Amino acid sequence: MTVLCGAVLEPLVRGPYRAYCASSPQDIDAAQALRARAFGLDETHDSDGFDAKKHHILVRDQGSGELLCCYRIGVMEGASLDQSYAAQFYDLTKLAGFDGPMMELGRFCLAPEVRDPDVVRMAWAALAQVVDAHAVTLLFGCTSFRGTDPAPYRDVMSLLQDRHLAPQVWRPQVKAPETVGFAKGQLDKPAEKAALQMLPALLRSYLMMGGWVSDHAVIDRQMKTLHVFTGLEIAAIPEGRKRLLRGTA
């Protein structure tokens, strides 16, 4: 696994916001505290052994210095895919044959009080900068639904099964002890609209750019979530959306 150097991401400033790569223990501490708050954990900080192996991107308000968004990234080739966070939960044997550098995106979160969509746009613009710098061909990670009960998400899973499954050649296989398989279902228009509204913002962003998901969700009791493996082939992103991500549209 390749750990990126801070110089890869030049600080990005747009309007009131600044995105940059964490460069101090204080930055990491702030990111871990925000993650715990955003994920509704009982602990004051969310941390694990992957934090030291990844780079952490932070978005702050320039005026107040408040941390508004954070996530962590790591670039790897297929041969080291088994060292990724996602590989703890999904069998990624098929995906190991994907050609080119891959980037794992994880622990993406917003401060609960954030309402300005430009914060998320800043986060994606910073990510696009790193993707370009490393010629990344696939962005992947686990995208989460709040809670561990799959019942409220039955229609969402049907929607994913029907429209957004990973190509069979790359599709992750079951590995985690607790999983929920997707089932096909005929959704009428109101149910489909409701299902789309229940998609987590990060997953919705992936799917709007042509992303795909595993055919099952993992029940993660430690994080109190259900999550699905999500992949986005960079070459498949429409050029217009690439320009929007980079902020050049």
C-alpha positions as CSV (number, residue, x, y, z in Angstrom):
1,M,0.0,0.0,0.0
2,T,1.3,3.5,-0.9
3,V,1.0,6.2,1.7
4,L,0.7,9.5,0.0
5,C,2.9,12.5,1.0
6,G,1.3,15.7,2.0
7,A,2.8,17.5,-1.0
8,V,0.5,15.6,-3.3
9,L,-2.5,17.8,-2.3
10,E,-1.8,21.5,-2.5
11,P,-4.1,23.3,-0.1
12,L,-7.3,24.2,-1.9
13,V,-9.0,27.5,-1.1
14,R,-12.4,28.4,-2.5
15,G,-14.7,31.1,-0.9
16,P,-14.8,30.6,2.9
17,Y,-13.4,27.0,2.8
18,R,-10.0,25.4,2.8
19,A,-9.2,21.8,2.0
20,Y,-5.8,20.3,2.9
21,C,-4.0,17.2,3.9
22,A,-3.6,16.6,7.6
23,S,-0.1,17.4,8.7
24,S,-0.1,17.3,12.5
25,P,-1.4,15.1,15.3
26,Q,-3.8,17.8,16.1
27,D,-5.4,17.5,12.6
28,I,-5.7,13.7,13.1
29,D,-7.2,14.2,16.5
30,A,-9.8,16.6,15.2
31,A,-10.7,14.3,12.3
32,Q,-11.2,11.4,14.7
33,A,-13.4,13.5,17.0
34,L,-15.5,14.7,14.1
35,R,-15.9,11.1,12.8
36,A,-17.2,9.9,16.2
37,R,-19.7,12.8,16.4
38,A,-20.9,12.4,12.8
39,F,-21.3,8.6,13.1
40,G,-23.1,8.8,16.5
41,L,-20.6,6.7,18.3
42,D,-20.4,6.4,22.1
43,E,-16.7,7.2,22.1
44,T,-15.2,10.7,21.8
45,H,-12.9,9.6,19.0
46,D,-13.2,7.1,16.1
47,S,-9.8,5.5,15.4
48,D,-8.4,2.3,14.1
49,G,-5.2,0.8,12.8
50,F,-5.7,2.1,9.3
51,D,-5.5,5.8,10.4
52,A,-1.7,5.6,10.5
53,K,-1.5,4.1,7.0
54,K,-3.8,6.6,5.3
55,H,-3.7,10.3,4.5
56,H,-6.5,12.4,5.9
57,I,-8.2,15.3,4.0
58,L,-9.8,18.0,6.0
59,V,-12.1,20.8,5.0
60,R,-12.2,23.8,7.4
61,D,-14.0,27.1,7.5
62,Q,-11.2,29.7,6.9
63,G,-12.7,32.2,9.3
64,S,-13.5,30.1,12.4
65,G,-11.1,27.2,11.7
66,E,-14.0,24.8,12.4
67,L,-13.6,21.4,10.9
68,L,-16.5,20.7,8.6
69,C,-15.6,17.6,6.7
70,C,-13.0,14.9,6.6
71,Y,-12.1,11.6,5.0
72,R,-9.1,9.4,4.6
73,I,-7.5,8.0,1.4
74,G,-4.9,5.4,0.4
75,V,-3.6,4.5,-3.1
76,M,-2.7,0.9,-4.0
77,E,-2.4,-1.6,-6.8
78,G,-4.4,-4.8,-7.1
79,A,-1.7,-6.9,-5.5
80,S,-2.1,-5.0,-2.2
81,L,-5.9,-4.8,-2.3
82,D,-6.1,-7.3,0.6
83,Q,-4.5,-4.6,2.8
84,S,-7.4,-2.3,2.3
85,Y,-10.0,-1.5,5.0
86,A,-12.8,-2.9,2.7
87,A,-11.0,-6.2,2.4
88,Q,-11.9,-7.0,6.0
89,F,-15.5,-7.3,5.0
90,Y,-15.5,-8.2,1.3
91,D,-13.8,-10.8,-0.8
92,L,-12.0,-8.6,-3.4
93,T,-10.3,-11.4,-5.3
94,K,-11.9,-10.5,-8.6
95,L,-11.1,-6.8,-8.2
96,A,-7.4,-7.5,-7.7
97,G,-7.2,-7.9,-11.5
98,F,-8.3,-4.3,-12.1
99,D,-5.7,-2.4,-14.1
100,G,-4.0,0.7,-12.7
101,P,-3.8,2.4,-9.3
102,M,-6.8,2.3,-7.1
103,M,-7.7,4.7,-4.3
104,E,-9.7,3.7,-1.2
105,L,-11.9,6.5,0.2
106,G,-13.1,5.9,3.8
107,R,-14.6,7.5,6.9
108,F,-16.1,10.3,4.8
109,C,-18.2,12.5,7.1
110,L,-19.6,16.0,7.6
111,A,-20.2,17.9,10.8
112,P,-23.9,17.4,11.6
113,E,-24.6,21.1,11.4
114,V,-23.2,21.6,7.9
115,R,-25.9,22.6,5.3
116,D,-23.8,24.3,2.6
117,P,-23.3,21.9,-0.4
118,D,-20.1,23.8,-1.2
119,V,-18.5,21.9,1.7
120,V,-19.0,18.6,-0.1
121,R,-17.9,20.2,-3.4
122,M,-14.7,21.2,-1.8
123,A,-14.1,17.7,-0.5
124,W,-14.7,16.2,-4.0
125,A,-12.4,18.8,-5.6
126,A,-9.6,17.9,-3.3
127,L,-10.2,14.2,-4.0
128,A,-10.1,14.9,-7.8
129,Q,-6.7,16.6,-7.4
130,V,-5.2,13.5,-5.8
131,V,-6.9,11.2,-8.3
132,D,-5.3,13.2,-11.2
133,A,-1.9,13.3,-9.5
134,H,-1.8,9.5,-9.1
135,A,-3.5,8.6,-12.4
136,V,-6.1,6.6,-10.3
137,T,-8.3,4.4,-12.3
138,L,-10.7,3.2,-9.7
139,L,-12.1,4.9,-6.6
140,F,-13.6,2.5,-4.0
141,G,-14.8,2.2,-0.4
142,C,-17.6,1.3,1.9
143,T,-20.6,3.6,1.9
144,S,-22.8,3.4,5.0
145,F,-26.5,3.5,5.9
146,R,-27.3,4.6,9.5
147,G,-28.3,1.7,11.8
148,T,-27.9,-2.1,11.5
149,D,-31.5,-3.0,10.8
150,P,-31.9,-3.7,7.0
151,A,-35.7,-3.5,7.1
152,P,-36.1,0.3,6.4
153,Y,-33.7,-0.1,3.4
154,R,-35.5,-2.9,1.6
155,D,-36.6,-0.8,-1.3
156,V,-33.2,1.0,-1.5
157,M,-31.5,-2.4,-1.8
158,S,-34.0,-3.4,-4.5
159,L,-33.1,-0.3,-6.4
160,L,-29.4,-1.0,-6.1
161,Q,-29.9,-4.6,-7.2
162,D,-31.9,-3.5,-10.2
163,R,-29.7,-0.6,-11.5
164,H,-26.3,-0.4,-9.9
165,L,-24.7,-3.8,-9.4
166,A,-21.0,-4.1,-10.0
167,P,-20.0,-5.9,-13.3
168,Q,-19.7,-9.6,-12.6
169,V,-16.0,-9.6,-13.5
170,W,-15.2,-7.2,-10.6
171,R,-18.1,-8.0,-8.2
172,P,-17.0,-8.4,-4.5
173,Q,-18.0,-11.7,-2.9
174,V,-19.3,-12.4,0.6
175,K,-16.7,-12.5,3.4
176,A,-18.2,-10.8,6.5
177,P,-20.1,-13.0,9.0
178,E,-23.2,-10.8,8.9
179,T,-24.5,-9.8,5.5
180,V,-27.8,-8.9,3.8
181,G,-28.3,-10.0,0.2
182,F,-30.1,-7.8,-2.2
183,A,-33.4,-9.0,-3.6
184,K,-35.2,-7.8,-6.7
185,G,-38.5,-6.0,-6.2
186,Q,-40.9,-4.1,-8.4
187,L,-41.0,-0.5,-7.1
188,D,-43.8,1.8,-8.2
189,K,-42.9,5.5,-8.8
190,P,-43.6,6.7,-5.2
191,A,-41.5,3.8,-3.7
192,E,-38.7,4.5,-6.2
193,K,-38.7,8.2,-5.3
194,A,-38.6,7.4,-1.6
195,A,-35.8,4.9,-2.1
196,L,-33.7,7.5,-4.0
197,Q,-34.2,10.0,-1.1
198,M,-32.9,7.4,1.4
199,L,-29.6,7.0,-0.4
200,P,-26.7,8.3,1.7
201,A,-25.2,11.5,0.1
202,L,-21.9,9.9,-0.6
203,L,-23.4,6.8,-2.3
204,R,-25.7,9.1,-4.3
205,S,-22.6,11.0,-5.5
206,Y,-20.9,7.7,-6.6
207,L,-24.0,6.5,-8.4
208,M,-24.6,9.8,-10.2
209,M,-21.0,9.5,-11.7
210,G,-21.6,5.9,-12.8
211,G,-20.5,4.0,-9.7
212,W,-21.6,0.5,-8.8
213,V,-22.1,-1.6,-5.7
214,S,-21.7,-5.1,-4.2
215,D,-24.8,-7.4,-4.3
216,H,-25.0,-7.4,-0.5
217,A,-24.7,-5.2,2.5
218,V,-22.5,-5.8,5.5
219,I,-23.9,-5.4,9.1
220,D,-21.1,-3.5,10.9
221,R,-22.1,-3.5,14.6
222,Q,-19.0,-1.7,15.7
223,M,-19.8,1.3,13.6
224,K,-23.6,0.9,14.0
225,T,-24.1,0.9,10.3
226,L,-25.0,-1.2,7.2
227,H,-22.5,-0.7,4.4
228,V,-22.1,-1.6,0.8
229,F,-18.9,-1.9,-1.2
230,T,-18.9,0.9,-3.8
231,G,-16.6,1.3,-6.8
232,L,-16.3,4.1,-9.4
233,E,-14.3,3.6,-12.5
234,I,-12.7,7.0,-13.3
235,A,-12.8,6.4,-17.0
236,A,-16.6,6.0,-16.8
237,I,-17.2,9.4,-15.3
238,P,-18.8,11.8,-17.9
239,E,-16.5,14.6,-18.8
240,G,-19.0,17.2,-17.7
241,R,-19.0,15.7,-14.2
242,K,-15.2,15.5,-14.1
243,R,-15.0,19.2,-14.8
244,L,-17.6,19.9,-12.1
245,L,-15.5,17.9,-9.6
246,R,-12.4,19.7,-10.4
247,G,-14.2,23.0,-10.3
248,T,-13.3,23.9,-13.9
249,A,-16.8,23.8,-15.3
